[in-house]
Amino acid sequence: MDATQIASELGISHEKAKIEIKNAQILATATAGKKREFYSSEVIKKLSSFYNLFSVPGIKREEALILLAIQHHQYGYSSLRKMARITGLSNTTVSKYMPKLEAQGLVRQMRGVWRLGENAKLATLLADIESKLKLPEQNKVFDKEREIIPHAFRHLFWDVDTTALNVRKKHVYVIRRILELNNISAWAWVKDYYSRNEILETLEKTRYLEEKARALGEVLAGK
């Protein structure tokens, strides 16, 4: 296969494929003329592994990232924006691919929550994807942003300096405060941001919590 075929398989440009082949120091197995070079099919496997490029027949890298994100989130996603943050994709890109994945039966939306679909080939597809692709690691700037109360909810913490409040380390305090207040958007953020165990830990450690707030916490935790 030549650089054009390799580019098509990896979903990158022809020029990008040539650069990656050169950087990986992959030698041609045959030539045609002065410029056209051919490579073993193993080049796809080597480039995918070496550069974390992605190649699974019939599915794009963006679609694969979305499927991975949903698989790793037990209760699915009610927010495409949250999914975009986890995958490193833009909101527009996630919105573009969700209907396509839904049409293939790879994802489904139930009561406003996106979950994995019921396609018979989904398990095999996910195993293939996981062997070749991982969700992007959060960089330090992104981590710092995620540790701060979202601007939309800072007024709920009127008695503290929200810029100094680490929502990950102080999760019990943050979750308890939001459970006690009547703010649906904040409830949705708690469900999306925190794990089931973190919410349940808050309920366990908070002795004095109104019955209504405790019931809400149990719902958010999926108990």
N, C-alpha and C positions, 0 to 999 in steps of 0.2 A: 504494500500500500504506500502511496506517496503522501506528501504533506497535505494535499487538498483533502484526501480521504481521512487522514488523521484529524484534521481540523473539523471535519463534519462529525466524526465520531465523538470528539470531545466537546463539541459545541463552542469552539473558539474560531477566531479568524485564521486565514491561511498564513498571514505574516506571524501571528502569535504562535502558531504551530511550529513554524520554522525556527523561531527564537527558542522555544522550549526544547526542541530536538537538539539544537546546538548546545544549549546550557546543560542538558543532561548528558552530553557527550555520547550520543547514540550514533553509531556508524551505519551507513547505508549498506544494504545487502546486495543491491544491484543499481545500475544507472541506465538512463536512456538519454542519449545525447550528452550535452555538456552540463545542463542545469537540473534535469529531472532525476531525482533519487528515490529509490524504493526502500522500504523498511519492513522488518518482520512484524507480524501482528502483535508480537510481545511488546512493541513500543507503546501500545495503548495502556497496557497493564502497568508498565514502568512509569509512564508519565502520570497516570492517575494516582499512583502511590506516591511518587516523588514530589509532585506539585499539588497534591490534593485536588486534582482535576476530577471531573465526574463523568462517568459513562455507563448508563444503564439504558438498554434499548427501549424506546417508546416513552421515555419520561425525561423531562428537562431538570436541570440542577435546581431551579427555583421550586419546581413542584416537589422534588425530593426533600428539600429543606422543610417545606411546609408539612409534608407527611411525617418527617422525623419529629418536628416540633409537637405535632398533635399526639404522636405515639408516646412521647416523653411526658405528656401532661395528662394525667389519669382522668381528669374531669373535663377535658376538652377546653376550647376557647370560646368565650362569648365576645371577645374583642379581637378584631383583625389587627388593630394597632399593637396589641400585646404580641400577637403572633409575628408581626413584622419586626419587633424588637428582638425577639428570640432568634429569628432566622437571619437577621441582618439585612433583610430585604426592605424595600420601601412599602408604604401602605398601598400605593397604587399597584405595585407588582403583586402583592398578596391578593388584593381585590380582583386583579386580572385573572389569576390562576385558580381561585377557589371554584368558580362555576365550571371550569374545565375538569377539575378533579372530581367535582360532584357528578358531572355528566358521565364520568367513567366508573362511578360507584366507589371511588377511592376515599371520598369524604362525604359526610352528610350533616345536615343542620337540623337539630331537634330542639325546639323551644328556645331558639336563639343561640344555641351552643353548637360549635363545630366539633365533630368527633370523626374518628376513622369510619370509613364506609364498610360495606359488606361484600365487596368484590372478592370472589373466590381466590383470586391470585394475589391478594393484598399481602398475606403473610410472607409469601415467597419474595415478592417485590421488596418489602421492607427489609428482609434479611439481606438481599442483594445490595440495597441502598446503604445499610448500616456497615457493610463490609468495605464500602468505598467512600463514605462521606460522613462527616460529623458536623454538628451544629457549631457555628463560629464561637470561639471563646470571647467573653466580654473583655474589652480593653479597660484600662484603669479609669479613663474618663467616664466610660459608660457605667462602670461599677460605682463610681462616686455619685453619679446622677441617680442611680437606682437606690442609693442608701438614704436619699433625702425625700421627705414628704412631698408628693406632687403639689405644684402650686395651687391647683384647684381645691385642695383640701387643707391648706395651711391655716385657714381661718378656724378650723375645728380644733386647733391646738393653740388657742389664743394665749395660753398661760406659759408657753415655753418658746425657746428660740428654735424654730423649725429648721433653720440652716445648720444647727448643731445636733439635731436629733437624728440619730442613726436608726432608720426604720427596721433594719435587719437585726441589730443587736438589741433594740428595745421593742421587739415585736409584741411582747405581752402588753406593754403599755399602749402601743399604737392600736392594736386590735381591740383592746378593751374600750378605749375611748370611742372608736368608730362604732362599735356595737351599741354603745349607749346613746348615740345620736341618730337622728332621723335624716339620713342622707343616703339615698339609694345609690348614687354614683360612687360614694365612698365604700359602700358595702360591696359593690361589684369589683372595685379595685382590690379590696381585701381578698376576695375570692380568687382573683387572677394572680395577685402578687405572692400571697403566702401559701404555704403548703397545708395540707389537711392536718398534719401533725402539729404545726405551729398554732393553728386555730384551736385545736383540741387542748393543747398545752395551756393556752390562755384561759380557756374555760376551767381547766383543772386548778390553775393557780389563782384564779379570781374567785374568792369566796363570796364576796358581796356583789352580786350582779343581778339586776332585775330579771325576772322570769322571761319577759319578752326578749330581752337582749341575749340571754342564754339560749333561748330557742332559736333565735336568728343565727347565733354562732354555730349551732348544731346543723342548721340548714346549709350554711356556707361551707362547712366541713364535709357535707355530704353524709352526715351520720344518720 
